[in-house]
């Protein structure tokens, strides 16, 4: 499927904040999303070179400068999820979550890619929650009434405001430790009433109760306690809250009324509430306590002179309702309890609660009333309501899917609107009760990791990528997990497309390099063939041409071997080997004729290794060549090998066990820091005549042997390579028996589908003194071998080509031959070293392996090793 590039451009322009900065720290591109959010365009950065740093708020600027300094000094940057506070052009603050990544443009110049997303909304919510909670605490800590908060299960006091200690005369900690201690302060005759009120509270009822307490000093006080339930977003009873008032003074007023008016006035004028008396059939003020002046901010005398003066302070929105209540009180004489607001002369709005009742006075009635300032209590109730509504809004309007999941069964017990839409359900009820694992395309990778990327599937089978955040939370008395899922499908697709493009670019580079090297070799080969025709009658010229042709063929064989080694499936053909001679011979070969002096430190007790000697030798040659090229005027190379034990806590990406560590240290030019991460990439080179395959092959060989390679280097200070190869258990050396050089004519069966290869190898076998019969595929080979065995002229050895297009190959043929003769001796031949048969030939019944291309000497050695 092809996707128009405009799709990706639109995504970069509109979904993320995106900037590009060159190696000098200059902004070279900003996308439309950045211009919209910050108010700056690219021209602004051109005119003000320091503008990039001015974007970041003071406390974040140093953190950003550290990243830029590292980038400008050549470091490769890859940092995710860094949060910054930034300043827009209008000086307002925006919060972003930024991703930094070093990249390269089409001219291989380093650039810093900054991708970010706006997280201001979630940041403001976090700040708002913190500020509101602090304001609520300051409010409850400073009011004269006692504010309390209790959990439902277990029944435990969570908070009591400091006023408790003043009224009760005991420390709050005693109540936190055991809520039942509160009941012990209640006068015994009132305890049953209090217990009944508590049971009503925990059933979710609103409760108003008056009771007496005994302080530690023996004095008693009257308490009025009003409580109300708090429910969570599921409607479950979650908390209890209440306000407790000291009404001792008010009670004393009631007692004083029955004893003497003088005593009544003394007490009434001392209470915080406004106490007033008026005739039952009017609102003429017979008495009003001095607290009226404190609450209303106007003198009591004004009410005596004008009974309606207090009405002028009532909030315009409440005046109509209050007048209706007053009319009802005058006509019907009911006891009343109502609330309203007043606006003081200084503009402050206060909330009041009025309670009235009637007492008989002679032949008539008096209206007795108490007005309490409930402004602070109401602020607490409003704050609690606001918090509940705020969290419900955040929960339901979040752009992320939120799932509440049980700890034990993993079932969804609640979800928000975005979760229903994201997983293609119609209603919330369809999701509740489903196991969250049913929505996951793959299981959670790391239980201990709270944030991870997973693939999900919806109810309609649609798949998408999500960023999962898991938090353990408690709602009421229930412990559960909260899954927060962000849809990151667009970002993942963008990453996949960038990866595909990078692979295509690497493949193009690799193909170009291969074509260049092989075309050079083919030019030599075709040229030699042309000259051979011209100088057919000149033996001396023919010898020179054949020598050149052989050299070109050897180079082609080497390049083919390197490419197969570098290929994904090119498995080494291992044998247990001593490394001392291999290291010395490989390095000496590469340094022959150079001005580099080499020093070896190869101990005699060095562990053996099970390796493909040709591949490891090639890797060592490439490393030595790399050192030689870095010292064109001569220098020093130190080669050492040691036994190395990898423990479980080691930082190397290796399994625990024994390894041989080979270290090559040169005094050459060194490698620039920006090039170090890429030196093992195929066809990456800084040499004018280099192929870029040398170190890539070293990396591939090391990895395929189960080892590891690292490098240390600085410009002007040389380079040090470390190679780790798995060690093998020591093997007893077998005595080499002298071979009888006189060969008895021996019959060999050769199977190969290529005519030229078949005829050439046949001539080589005849030259070595063997009788040869030929087969083109496995079926012919089986028939010839069976007939020869029946006739009494069996074959001593079978050479089987591994792959025969459209016919039976060597592996299948040997399976049949073993049924005919369990002692059959066979050698597998192939140019595909990546086939597992080549690296594990003995598991498939073969006695030896012969990799193409090979010469007469290679053929003779493998045959002698099997049939002598």
Secondary structure by P-SEA (a helix, b strand, c coil): ccccaaaaaaaaacccbbbbbccccccccccaaaaaaccccaaaaaaccccccccccccaaaaaaaaaaaaaabbbbbbcbbbbbbcccccbbbbbbbbbbbbcccccbbbbbbbbbbaaaaaaaaaaaaaaaaaaaaaaacccbbbbbbbccccccccccccccccccccccccccccccccccccccaaaaaaaaaaaaaabbbbbbcccccccccbbbbbbbbbbbbbcccccccccccccccaaaaaaaaaaaaccaaaaaaaaaaccbbbbcccccccccccccccccccccccaaaaaacccccccccccccaaaaaaaaaaaaaccccccccccccccccbbbbbbbbbbccccccbbbbbbccccaaaaaaaaaaaaaaaaaaaaaaaaccbbbbbbbccccccccccaaaaaaacccccccccccccccccccccccccccccccccccccccccccbbbbbbbbcccbbbbbbbbbbaaaaaaaaaaaaaaaaaaaaaaaaaaaaaaaaaaaaaaaaaaaaaaaacccaaaaaaaaaaaaaaaaaaaaaaaaaaaacccccccccccccaaaaaaaaaaaaccccbbbbbbccccccccccaaaaaaaaaaaaaaaaaaacccbbbbbbbbbbbbbcccccccccbbbbbbbbbbbccccccccccccccccccccccccccaaaaaaaaaaaaaccbbbbbbcccbbbbbbbbbbbcccccccccccccccccbbbbbbbbccaaaaaaaaaaaaaabbbbbbbccaaaaaaaaaaaaaacccccbbbbcccccccccaaaaaaaaaaacccbbbbbbccccccccccccccccccccccccccaaaaaaaaaaacc
